[in-house]
Amino acid sequence: MAALIVIIAGTDQDRTATAFSLAGSNAALGSFTQLHLDAGATPMLAVPAVLDALIELRTLGVVVSICPTGLADLYAVASPLPDAESIGLVTLLAELPDDARLVVV
C-alpha cells in the first residue's frame, strides 16, 4: 500500500479526529504514515487529549511532524512532543514519495 501523509491545517476537532483515525488505520495496515500539523493546527498541542492521541499514534508507527513556524509562535523553548519532526510544507512536499497519497484536513 502507498504511503499516506495527512496534513492537519486547522484546529477543527472533527477534522482532527478524522485525521487521527485515518492515520492510525493506515499505520495499522503496515503502511508508512505521516501526520503533519501545519501552522494553523499547532495550537492543538496545548490540549492534553491531543498530545495523548499523538503519542498513541507514534506507538503505531505514525511519523508526527510539526510546522516550525507554528511551533515557534507557541513555544519559545521546545516542542511538547520532542520526538516529532520539525519540518515545513516545502520540505514535506520535497520528501514526498512519488506514490504517496496526500490528504489535507
C-alpha positions in Angstrom: 0.0 0.0 0.0 1.2 3.5 -0.8 2.4 5.9 1.9 -0.1 8.3 3.4 0.6 11.8 4.5 -2.1 13.6 6.4 -1.9 17.3 6.9 -4.0 18.9 9.6 -4.5 22.6 8.6 -6.5 24.0 11.5 -8.0 23.3 14.9 -11.4 21.9 13.9 -11.9 19.0 16.4 -14.0 16.8 14.0 -11.4 17.1 11.2 -8.6 16.4 13.6 -10.4 13.3 14.9 -10.8 12.1 11.4 -7.2 12.7 10.6 -6.1 10.7 13.7 -8.4 7.8 12.7 -7.2 7.8 9.1 -3.5 7.9 10.2 -3.9 5.2 12.8 -5.8 2.9 10.5 -3.2 3.3 7.7 -0.4 2.6 10.1 -2.2 -0.4 11.5 -2.3 -1.8 7.9 1.5 -1.6 7.9 2.0 1.3 5.6 4.2 4.3 6.1 2.1 7.1 7.6 3.0 10.7 8.4 0.7 13.2 10.3 1.8 16.8 9.8 0.4 19.6 11.9 0.6 22.8 9.8 0.9 26.2 11.5 -2.8 26.6 11.9 -3.0 23.3 13.8 -0.2 23.8 16.3 -2.4 25.5 19.0 -3.9 22.0 19.5 -0.6 20.9 21.1 -1.8 22.7 24.2 -4.7 20.3 24.5 -3.7 17.3 26.7 -6.0 14.9 24.9 -4.4 15.8 21.5 -1.0 15.2 22.9 -2.1 11.8 24.3 -3.5 10.9 20.9 -0.3 11.9 19.1 1.8 9.8 21.5 -0.5 6.8 20.9 -0.2 7.3 17.1 3.6 7.3 17.5 3.3 3.9 19.1 1.5 2.6 16.0 4.4 3.9 13.9 2.9 7.1 12.7 5.6 9.8 12.0 4.5 13.1 13.5 5.8 16.3 12.1 5.1 19.9 13.1 5.4 23.2 11.2 8.4 25.0 12.7 6.8 28.4 12.3 3.6 27.4 14.2 5.8 25.8 16.8 7.9 28.9 17.3 4.8 31.0 17.7 3.6 28.9 20.5 6.7 27.5 22.3 9.8 29.6 22.9 11.8 26.7 24.3 10.8 23.3 22.9 8.0 21.2 21.4 5.7 19.3 23.8 6.5 16.3 21.5 10.3 16.2 21.5 10.4 13.2 19.1 8.3 15.0 16.5 10.0 16.2 13.3 10.0 20.0 12.8 9.5 20.5 9.1 7.6 22.9 6.9 5.5 22.2 3.9 8.3 22.7 1.3 10.4 20.0 3.0 7.3 17.8 3.4 6.5 18.0 -0.3 10.1 17.7 -1.4 10.4 14.4 0.5 7.0 13.1 -0.6 7.4 9.6 -2.2 6.2 9.5 -5.8 3.4 7.1 -5.0 2.3 8.7 -1.7 -1.3 9.8 -1.0 -1.6 13.3 0.4 -4.7 14.3 2.4 -5.4 17.7 3.8 -8.0 18.1 6.6 
